[in-house]
């Protein structure tokens, strides 16, 4: 891929309405279907294209792993380098695990004498105390936006189950009709997206298969959810898929007046 083509792809990513970030966050499990007692290792990063380690490592402070019985389990061997973070998980229970990085944020912008101000500073957390101290209550052109960002992947040891997959009812979430680790390239899959626990219609959904680095084009698939928040996917080939969608609305909790919610998942599609 030459430099001019790469530049065009980056510009296209910036203009995509379903993503407010040029770089794409992702979780990449080594396998998604294993036996009880086996280990899975997961890479976590943000990059221009999914699964291509070319930007920076993902922070894992908000990593939450839900075991097949609904309990929370800890990752092991967490590490973070320049281009990726990683962690290991031993699958001690039979069933399906949810591995999620969930971030809720708050951002404010306003003007002072015609100059734009923003909070929080880059790299610093948004706290209620910081907001009260740093953001003027009656600033000119004040805009306060809350964000709900969820990145997930799923792994199954032995027989799958759905206990860990129950929606939280907060933000954007995914339901896979036929089993999240039971996807095959010769079978169409139905994916349903929920917003605050209810079907989310008219969402723009983007799918990208692994291997972008070795293709002449990104080859993204763009779909739109129906009235029930569903899309039907015919997988072009086996492998890992990056799936993402986002939305904006006015259903924000004070002091925010707008909300941005995004959802990203990595699913593995198997050979028949």
Secondary structure as GFF3:
##gff-version 3
##sequence-region A 1 272
A	DSSP	alpha_helix	3	15	.	.	.	ID=ss1
A	DSSP	beta_strand	24	29	.	.	.	ID=ss2
A	DSSP	beta_strand	33	34	.	.	.	ID=ss3
A	DSSP	beta_strand	39	47	.	.	.	ID=ss4
A	DSSP	beta_strand	56	57	.	.	.	ID=ss5
A	DSSP	beta_strand	63	66	.	.	.	ID=ss6
A	DSSP	beta_strand	72	73	.	.	.	ID=ss7
A	DSSP	beta_strand	76	80	.	.	.	ID=ss8
A	DSSP	beta_strand	85	90	.	.	.	ID=ss9
A	DSSP	beta_strand	95	112	.	.	.	ID=ss10
A	DSSP	beta_strand	115	119	.	.	.	ID=ss11
A	DSSP	alpha_helix	128	134	.	.	.	ID=ss12
A	DSSP	beta_strand	140	157	.	.	.	ID=ss13
A	DSSP	three_ten_helix	163	165	.	.	.	ID=ss14
A	DSSP	beta_strand	172	176	.	.	.	ID=ss15
A	DSSP	beta_strand	189	195	.	.	.	ID=ss16
A	DSSP	beta_strand	198	199	.	.	.	ID=ss17
A	DSSP	beta_strand	204	209	.	.	.	ID=ss18
A	DSSP	three_ten_helix	212	214	.	.	.	ID=ss19
A	DSSP	beta_strand	221	224	.	.	.	ID=ss20
A	DSSP	beta_strand	230	233	.	.	.	ID=ss21
A	DSSP	beta_strand	239	249	.	.	.	ID=ss22
A	DSSP	beta_strand	258	269	.	.	.	ID=ss23
###
